[in-house]
Amino acid sequence: MKILQATLLLLTFVLLVKSAPPIQQKSFSVYDHGADIYEEKLSKQDYEDKLLDEAKTQEKRNVNIAQDKNFQLQNDESVTGRPPKKDDSDIEMPTCLLCVCISGSVYCEETDIDTVPALPKETAYLYARFNKIKKLKAKDFADIPTLKRLDFTGNLIEDIEDATFSKLVLLEELSLAENNLIKLPLLPPKLTLFNAKFNKLKSRGIKANIFKKLNNLSYLYLDHNALESVPANLPESLRVIHLQYNNITSITDDTFCKSNDTRYIRNRVDEIRMEGNPIILGKHPNSFICLKKLPIGTYY
């Protein structure tokens, strides 16, 4: 009986041992646990370093952008609201790209401009022929005291401000031929040549003493207008006077000569043209006694 009980206990113990799961040993490897912690710390450090680098890069980029914007603001007059600072290059470039600038001469012929362009300060000669300019203003030449010759032949000029030429003390030649003028402005004192032929000038559009003080004026061209009389007080310096094809109907003894001085001779006059006017010059013999040559025109 005791032997049987012992056998049963032994069989039970064996079955329990076989059915029990094997005991797994827990690994305390420093590599496994420590590596995970190290890799986690390393990844976190890399991430933080990456963020820091990106932040520094962005900050540097922002600084560069701010500097670029500041530089642009300093150079963009439209943003600052201040007018651009003008120097000689600012003035010369637009005009000298449109026109031709050579040693103080500016050629703006047949360029379809409708106003006087900004001129280089050293300009002495301006040729603006055959354009579409309608008006001349005092400010057009206010900063160009070096001008000696202006030629606006073949434009559409109807009006000229009185002070436009009066301060051009070096101006010697002025051509306003082939325009639409009905009156003349004040003229500069040193003119030697004035050409206003082929306009719409009438006698009331020419001031009484406009030519009187022009003591250097040698050539005066007022032909092909609508003048009813010869302009008064013509200077002694005149050599050529063109008045042909106007509407002149009469002249006086004082037109070219001096009625109270029979010895007076107008020595410098070489040519006076008056053909094409409704006047018979032969009816006014005393008007020419001071001249070396008779005016060209109809005498009978």
Phi, psi and chi 1 to 4 in degrees:
 res  aa     phi    psi   chi1   chi2   chi3   chi4
   1 MET       -  -47.4 -170.4   64.5 -179.9      -
   2 LYS   -63.9  -35.6  -68.8 -178.2  178.5  179.4
   3 ILE   -66.7  -39.3  -64.6  172.0      -      -
   4 LEU   -64.4  -43.1 -178.2   57.8      -      -
   5 GLN   -63.4  -39.4  -69.8  177.5  -14.5      -
   6 ALA   -66.2  -37.8      -      -      -      -
   7 THR   -65.3  -41.9  -58.4      -      -      -
   8 LEU   -63.6  -41.6  -69.6  171.5      -      -
   9 LEU   -62.4  -39.5  -71.9  171.2      -      -
  10 LEU   -64.9  -42.5 -179.2   59.3      -      -
  11 LEU   -64.5  -40.0  -71.1  172.2      -      -
  12 THR   -62.3  -42.5  -59.0      -      -      -
  13 PHE   -63.6  -41.2  179.0   77.5      -      -
  14 VAL   -62.9  -44.0  170.1      -      -      -
  15 LEU   -62.8  -40.9  -69.2  172.6      -      -
  16 LEU   -63.3  -39.8  -71.0  171.6      -      -
  17 VAL   -65.8  -40.3  169.8      -      -      -
  18 LYS   -70.3  -37.2  -71.7 -177.5  177.5 -178.1
  19 SER   -79.0  -18.4   61.8      -      -      -
  20 ALA   -71.6  138.3      -      -      -      -
  21 PRO   -68.1  149.3   24.3  -31.6      -      -
  22 PRO   -67.7  143.4   24.8  -34.2      -      -
  23 ILE   -78.1  121.2  -62.4  174.1      -      -
  24 GLN   -91.6  133.4  -64.3 -178.8   -5.2      -
  25 GLN   -80.9  129.2  -67.1 -176.5   -9.2      -
  26 LYS   -77.8  127.8 -173.5  174.8 -178.3  179.7
  27 SER   -83.3  128.3  173.7      -      -      -
  28 PHE  -108.3   30.2  -67.0   96.3      -      -
  29 SER   -61.5  125.5  171.4      -      -      -
  30 VAL   -63.2  -32.2  175.8      -      -      -
  31 TYR   -63.9  -48.5  173.2   78.5      -      -
  32 ASP   -61.4  -56.5  -67.8  -21.8      -      -
  33 HIS   -71.6  -46.5 -178.3   65.6      -      -
  34 GLY   -65.4  -37.4      -      -      -      -
  35 ALA   -64.5  -40.5      -      -      -      -
  36 ASP   -61.0  -45.6  -70.7  -17.3      -      -
  37 ILE   -64.0  -41.8  -65.4  173.9      -      -
  38 TYR   -63.9  -44.9  176.6   77.1      -      -
  39 GLU   -64.1  -37.6  -71.8  176.3    1.4      -
  40 GLU   -65.6  -44.2 -178.9  179.7   -6.5      -
  41 LYS   -64.8  -41.4  -73.1 -177.0  177.7  180.0
  42 LEU   -63.1  -44.7 -175.4   62.3      -      -
  43 SER   -62.1  -42.0  -62.2      -      -      -
  44 LYS   -64.4  -41.8 -175.4  175.5 -179.4 -179.5
  45 GLN   -65.1  -42.4 -175.1   64.9   38.7      -
  46 ASP   -61.3  -41.1  -71.8  -18.2      -      -
  47 TYR   -63.7  -44.0  178.9   72.3      -      -
  48 GLU   -66.3  -41.2  -70.5  176.8   -7.2      -
  49 ASP   -62.5  -40.2  -68.6  -18.3      -      -
  50 LYS   -63.2  -43.8 -174.3  177.0 -179.3 -179.4
  51 LEU   -62.1  -42.8  -72.4  178.3      -      -
  52 LEU   -63.2  -42.9 -177.6   60.3      -      -
  53 ASP   -62.6  -43.5  -69.4  -21.5      -      -
  54 GLU   -63.2  -39.5  -71.2 -179.8   -1.9      -
  55 ALA   -63.2  -43.8      -      -      -      -
  56 LYS   -63.9  -42.0  -70.8 -179.1  178.0  179.1
  57 THR   -62.1  -44.1  -58.7      -      -      -
  58 GLN   -65.3  -39.5 -175.1   61.5   37.6      -
  59 GLU   -63.0  -42.2 -177.2  179.3    0.5      -
  60 LYS   -64.3  -40.3 -174.8  176.2 -179.2 -179.9
  61 ARG   -63.1  -41.2 -172.0 -178.6  -63.9  119.0
  62 ASN   -63.9  -39.7  -69.5  -20.4      -      -
  63 VAL   -62.9  -44.2  169.8      -      -      -
  64 ASN   -62.3  -42.7  -69.0  -24.8      -      -
  65 ILE   -62.6  -42.9  -68.7  173.7      -      -
  66 ALA   -63.1  -40.8      -      -      -      -
  67 GLN   -64.9  -42.2  -69.7  175.6  -15.3      -
  68 ASP   -62.6  -42.7  -69.7  -19.2      -      -
  69 LYS   -65.0  -40.5  -74.4 -175.5  176.3 -179.5
  70 ASN   -63.3  -41.4 -174.7   45.8      -      -
  71 PHE   -63.8  -41.2  178.9   79.9      -      -
  72 GLN   -65.6  -40.3 -175.9  177.5   -0.7      -
  73 LEU   -63.8  -38.0  -74.3  173.1      -      -
  74 GLN   -67.5  -29.0  -69.7  176.2   -7.3      -
  75 ASN  -101.8   -3.1  -71.3  -85.7      -      -
  76 ASP  -103.6   97.8 -171.5   -3.9      -      -
  77 GLU   -66.0  -24.3  -73.5   80.7    7.7      -
  78 SER   -70.0  -26.5   62.8      -      -      -
  79 VAL   -82.9  -40.7  175.6      -      -      -
  80 THR   -72.9  -20.9   61.1      -      -      -
  81 GLY    83.6    2.1      -      -      -      -
  82 ARG   -96.2  144.0  -68.5  178.7  -64.8  179.1
  83 PRO   -66.0  147.4   23.9  -33.0      -      -
  84 PRO   -62.9  141.2   22.7  -32.4      -      -
  85 LYS   -74.7  123.9 -177.2  179.5  179.0 -179.1
  86 LYS   -97.8  132.7  -68.0 -175.1  177.4 -178.9
  87 ASP  -128.2 -172.9   54.8   21.1      -      -
  88 ASP   -60.1  -38.1  -71.3  -12.9      -      -
  89 SER   -67.9  -37.1   60.1      -      -      -
  90 ASP   -61.4  -35.9  -68.4  -26.9      -      -
  91 ILE   -78.9  -40.4  -65.4  175.3      -      -
  92 GLU   -74.3  -40.8  -70.4  178.9   21.7      -
  93 MET   -56.8  -54.2  -77.4  -56.5  -66.8      -
  94 PRO   -60.4  -46.1  -20.8   32.8      -      -
  95 THR   -65.8  -43.6  -60.0      -      -      -
  96 CYS   -80.2   -7.2  -66.3      -      -      -
  97 LEU   -85.5  -37.2  -75.3  175.7      -      -
  98 LEU   -77.5  -40.5  175.1   66.6      -      -
  99 CYS  -110.3 -171.2  -50.2      -      -      -
 100 VAL  -116.2  123.8  177.0      -      -      -
 101 CYS  -113.2  119.4  -58.6      -      -      -
 102 ILE  -136.9  111.7  -55.7  174.9      -      -
 103 SER    45.9   56.2  -59.6      -      -      -
 104 GLY    85.0   -1.6      -      -      -      -
 105 SER  -109.8  134.9  -63.0      -      -      -
 106 VAL  -119.6  121.4  178.0      -      -      -
 107 TYR  -108.2  107.5  -61.9   86.8      -      -
 108 CYS  -120.3   50.5  -76.4      -      -      -
 109 GLU   -88.9  133.8  -61.6  172.4  -47.7      -
 110 GLU    54.7   45.8  -61.8 -176.8   87.0      -
 111 THR  -108.1    1.5   54.8      -      -      -
 112 ASP    65.3   21.3  -71.3  -23.9      -      -
 113 ILE   -69.7  146.7   55.7  175.4      -      -
 114 ASP  -114.2    0.8   55.2    9.9      -      -
 115 THR  -140.7  163.3   57.7      -      -      -
 116 VAL   -70.3  126.3  177.2      -      -      -
 117 PRO   -72.2  160.3   28.0  -35.4      -      -
 118 ALA   -66.4  125.5      -      -      -      -
 119 LEU  -102.9  147.1  -59.7  172.3      -      -
 120 PRO   -58.8  145.9  -23.5   33.3      -      -
 121 LYS   -64.3  -23.2  -70.6 -176.4  177.9 -179.5
 122 GLU   -92.3    9.0   71.9  -82.2    5.8      -
 123 THR   -59.8  129.4  -58.5      -      -      -
 124 ALA  -111.4  -30.4      -      -      -      -
 125 TYR  -131.7  126.0  -53.5   98.5      -      -
 126 LEU  -122.4  123.6  170.2   62.5      -      -
 127 TYR  -114.1  102.8  -58.3   91.2      -      -
 128 ALA  -118.9   46.4      -      -      -      -
 129 ARG   -77.4  147.4  -64.2  179.7  -70.9 -163.2
 130 PHE    57.3   58.8  -52.4  109.7      -      -
 131 ASN  -125.8 -155.9  -74.1  -66.1      -      -
 132 LYS  -124.9   30.7  -61.5  177.8  179.9  178.5
 133 ILE   -72.0  130.6  -59.9  170.9      -      -
 134 LYS  -108.0  -24.2  -68.9 -175.0  177.2 -178.9
 135 LYS  -145.8  142.8 -175.8  174.2 -177.9  178.3
 136 LEU  -111.9  133.8  -61.6 -179.5      -      -
 137 LYS  -118.3  156.9  -57.1  176.2 -178.6  178.6
 138 ALA   -60.6  -35.7      -      -      -      -
 139 LYS   -70.0  -17.0   67.7  178.1 -177.9  179.0
 140 ASP   -60.8  -31.0  -67.9  -24.6      -      -
 141 PHE  -125.5   13.3  -48.5  109.5      -      -
 142 ALA   -59.1  -33.7      -      -      -      -
 143 ASP  -106.4   17.0  -61.0  -37.1      -      -
 144 ILE  -122.8   70.2  -41.7  -67.5      -      -
 145 PRO   -73.1   -7.4   29.2  -35.2      -      -
 146 THR   -86.0   -2.0   53.7      -      -      -
 147 LEU   -63.1  132.7  -77.3  167.1      -      -
 148 LYS  -118.3  -24.2  -66.3 -178.4  178.7 -179.6
 149 ARG  -145.7  132.8 -179.5 -175.9  -60.5  159.9
 150 LEU  -128.5  130.4  -69.9  172.6      -      -
 151 ASP  -131.2  109.9 -167.4  -18.1      -      -
 152 PHE  -115.6   30.8  -69.7  100.1      -      -
 153 THR   -58.0  136.0  -60.5      -      -      -
 154 GLY    75.5   34.2      -      -      -      -
 155 ASN  -106.3 -158.7  -82.6  -86.9      -      -
 156 LEU  -121.4   30.0  -55.4  172.3      -      -
 157 ILE   -65.9  123.0  -59.6  170.9      -      -
 158 GLU  -110.2  -27.1  -61.1  175.0  -13.8      -
 159 ASP  -141.8  142.4 -174.9   32.6      -      -
 160 ILE  -134.8  123.6  -57.8  175.2      -      -
 161 GLU   -62.7  142.2  -67.5 -179.6    0.3      -
 162 ASP   -56.7  -35.1 -117.5   -0.6      -      -
 163 ALA   -89.5    8.2      -      -      -      -
 164 THR   -59.1  -44.4  -61.2      -      -      -
 165 PHE  -110.5  -11.3  -51.6  120.0      -      -
 166 SER   -61.4  -25.9   59.6      -      -      -
 167 LYS   -98.3    3.8  -65.1 -177.2  179.5  179.6
 168 LEU   -87.7   81.1  -60.0  179.7      -      -
 169 VAL   -71.0  -13.7  -65.1      -      -      -
 170 LEU  -101.6   -4.6  -60.9 -179.9      -      -
 171 LEU   -67.2  125.5 -166.4   66.9      -      -
 172 GLU  -112.5  -31.0  -63.8  177.1   -7.1      -
 173 GLU  -130.5  130.6  -62.4 -177.3   14.6      -
 174 LEU  -137.1  119.4  174.5   59.5      -      -
 175 SER  -117.6  121.0  179.5      -      -      -
 176 LEU  -121.2   25.5  -58.6  169.6      -      -
 177 ALA   -64.5  149.9      -      -      -      -
 178 GLU    59.6   53.4  -59.9  176.5   39.8      -
 179 ASN  -128.1 -158.7  -80.0  -79.2      -      -
 180 ASN  -121.8   34.6  -62.4  -42.9      -      -
 181 LEU   -72.1  138.6  -70.6  171.0      -      -
 182 ILE  -113.8   -7.5   59.8  173.3      -      -
 183 LYS  -152.2  160.8   64.3  178.0 -178.3  177.4
 184 LEU  -107.8  146.5  -64.8 -179.6      -      -
 185 PRO   -85.3  179.8   33.7  -35.5      -      -
 186 LEU   -64.7  144.5  -64.2  175.5      -      -
 187 LEU  -110.5  149.2  -61.8  175.1      -      -
 188 PRO   -69.4  153.3   22.5  -31.6      -      -
 189 PRO   -71.1  -23.9   26.3  -35.1      -      -
 190 LYS  -102.6   17.5  -69.6 -170.2  176.4 -179.7
 191 LEU   -58.8  135.8  -87.5 -172.6      -      -
 192 THR  -109.2  -24.5   60.6      -      -      -
 193 LEU  -137.9  131.3 -179.9  149.8      -      -
 194 PHE  -133.6  123.8  179.4   64.8      -      -
 195 ASN  -124.5  113.7 -172.9  -10.6      -      -
 196 ALA  -132.2   33.8      -      -      -      -
 197 LYS   -71.6  159.3   64.7 -177.8 -178.7 -179.7
 198 PHE    55.9   54.7  -73.5   97.9      -      -
 199 ASN  -124.5 -156.1  -85.0  -84.1      -      -
 200 LYS  -123.9   34.2  -60.4  176.8 -179.7  179.1
 201 LEU   -70.3  135.5  -66.7  169.9      -      -
 202 LYS  -117.0  162.9  -66.8 -173.7  176.6 -177.7
 203 SER   -59.9  -34.2  -66.9      -      -      -
 204 ARG   -70.5  -13.6   64.8  174.6  178.2  -91.9
 205 GLY   -89.0    2.2      -      -      -      -
 206 ILE  -119.4  116.4  -60.6  179.9      -      -
 207 LYS   -61.3  148.5  -64.4  178.6  176.0   65.6
 208 ALA   -58.0  -38.8      -      -      -      -
 209 ASN  -111.3   23.4  -64.8  -41.2      -      -
 210 ILE   -62.9  -30.5 -168.8  171.2      -      -
 211 PHE  -102.9   -9.6  -60.0  113.3      -      -
 212 LYS   -56.9  -42.8 -175.3  175.7 -178.1  178.9
 213 LYS   -96.4    9.8  -64.9 -177.5  178.5 -179.6
 214 LEU   -87.9   78.1  -56.6 -175.9      -      -
 215 ASN   -75.1   -4.1  -63.8  -38.3      -      -
 216 ASN  -108.6   -2.0  -64.8  -44.5      -      -
 217 LEU   -69.1  119.2 -172.1   63.2      -      -
 218 SER  -109.9  -30.3  -64.2      -      -      -
 219 TYR  -126.4  120.6  -57.4   91.9      -      -
 220 LEU  -126.3  116.6  177.6   61.5      -      -
 221 TYR  -118.4  106.8  -57.9  100.7      -      -
 222 LEU  -125.3   20.9  -65.3  173.5      -      -
 223 ASP   -71.7  161.4   52.5  -76.7      -      -
 224 HIS    57.2   52.6  -64.6   84.5      -      -
 225 ASN  -127.9 -150.7  -81.7  -78.9      -      -
 226 ALA  -130.0   34.3      -      -      -      -
 227 LEU   -68.2  136.9  -60.7  176.3      -      -
 228 GLU   -94.3  -15.0  -61.4   89.9   -0.5      -
 229 SER  -150.4  162.8   60.9      -      -      -
 230 VAL   -74.0  133.7  177.3      -      -      -
 231 PRO   -55.9  142.0  -25.2   33.8      -      -
 232 ALA   -81.7  162.0      -      -      -      -
 233 ASN    55.8   49.7  -60.3  -50.1      -      -
 234 LEU   -70.8  136.3  -65.3  176.2      -      -
 235 PRO   -69.2  156.1   25.5  -34.8      -      -
 236 GLU   -66.8  -21.3  -62.8  -72.4  -29.3      -
 237 SER   -74.6  -10.9   56.0      -      -      -
 238 LEU   -65.1  135.6  -79.6  171.7      -      -
 239 ARG  -111.5  -37.1  -65.5  179.1   58.4 -171.1
 240 VAL  -128.4  128.1  174.5      -      -      -
 241 ILE  -128.8  114.7  -53.4  170.0      -      -
 242 HIS  -108.1  115.9  -77.4 -167.8      -      -
 243 LEU  -128.8   15.3  -63.3  165.7      -      -
 244 GLN   -67.7  152.7   67.9  -90.7   29.0      -
 245 TYR    56.7   54.3  -62.6   98.8      -      -
 246 ASN  -118.7 -152.7  -84.4  -81.1      -      -
 247 ASN  -124.6   35.4 -165.0   32.4      -      -
 248 ILE   -73.1  124.3  -62.3  172.1      -      -
 249 THR  -111.2  -14.7   57.0      -      -      -
 250 SER  -157.8  157.4   65.7      -      -      -
 251 ILE  -138.7  163.4   53.9  176.7      -      -
 252 THR  -118.9  174.6   70.4      -      -      -
 253 ASP   -67.6  -17.5  -66.1  -10.2      -      -
 254 ASP  -100.4    3.4  -67.4  -44.6      -      -
 255 THR   -62.7  -49.7  -60.8      -      -      -
 256 PHE  -114.6  -25.6  -58.6  110.0      -      -
 257 CYS  -114.9 -168.4  -57.2      -      -      -
 258 LYS  -125.6  113.5  -64.7  179.0 -179.9  179.8
 259 SER   -64.8  -25.1   59.4      -      -      -
 260 ASN   -94.5    6.1   60.0   -8.7      -      -
 261 ASP  -139.1   95.7 -173.4   -3.8      -      -
 262 THR   -73.7  -13.4   56.0      -      -      -
 263 ARG   -91.4   -7.3  -63.4 -177.1  178.5 -178.3
 264 TYR   -69.0  132.3  169.0   73.1      -      -
 265 ILE  -126.8  129.7  -58.9  -63.8      -      -
 266 ARG   -89.9   91.1 -170.3 -178.4  -83.2  -91.4
 267 ASN   -70.9  -32.5  -72.6  -44.3      -      -
 268 ARG   -82.3  -19.8  -64.7 -173.9 -179.8 -179.7
 269 VAL   -69.0  123.2  172.3      -      -      -
 270 ASP  -104.9  -25.9  -65.6  -37.4      -      -
 271 GLU  -154.3  128.4  180.0  179.7   87.4      -
 272 ILE  -127.9  120.8  -62.6  177.7      -      -
 273 ARG  -110.6  126.7  -67.4 -174.6   58.9  178.9
 274 MET  -135.9   15.0  -65.8 -169.7   66.7      -
 275 GLU   -66.2  155.8   74.5  -88.2   20.0      -
 276 GLY    82.4   11.9      -      -      -      -
 277 ASN  -108.8  151.6  -75.8  -77.0      -      -
 278 PRO   -80.6   56.3   29.4  -34.3      -      -
 279 ILE  -137.1  139.4 -176.6  174.4      -      -
 280 ILE   -97.2  104.7  -55.6  -59.7      -      -
 281 LEU   -63.8  -27.0  -63.7  177.6      -      -
 282 GLY   -64.2  -16.8      -      -      -      -
 283 LYS   -82.8   -3.7  -66.7 -178.1  178.0 -179.3
 284 HIS  -130.3   58.5  -52.1  -84.5      -      -
 285 PRO   -62.9  -32.7   23.9  -34.1      -      -
 286 ASN   -72.8   -9.9  -67.4  -27.9      -      -
 287 SER   -78.4  -10.2  -60.1      -      -      -
 288 PHE  -124.1    7.6  -44.4  122.9      -      -
 289 ILE   -67.3  -16.3   58.8  173.4      -      -
 290 CYS   -93.4   -2.6   67.2      -      -      -
 291 LEU   -94.6  148.0  -58.2  176.9      -      -
 292 LYS   -75.3  -31.7  -64.7 -174.3  -61.8 -179.2
 293 LYS  -130.8  146.7  -63.9 -179.7  179.6  179.6
 294 LEU   -73.4  147.9  -69.5  175.0      -      -
 295 PRO   -63.0  151.7  -21.4   32.8      -      -
 296 ILE   -81.4  125.8  -60.8  170.8      -      -
 297 GLY   167.8 -167.4      -      -      -      -
 298 THR   -90.9  130.8  -58.2      -      -      -
 299 TYR  -114.5   -2.8  -77.3   86.2      -      -
 300 TYR  -153.9      -   55.2   88.1      -      -
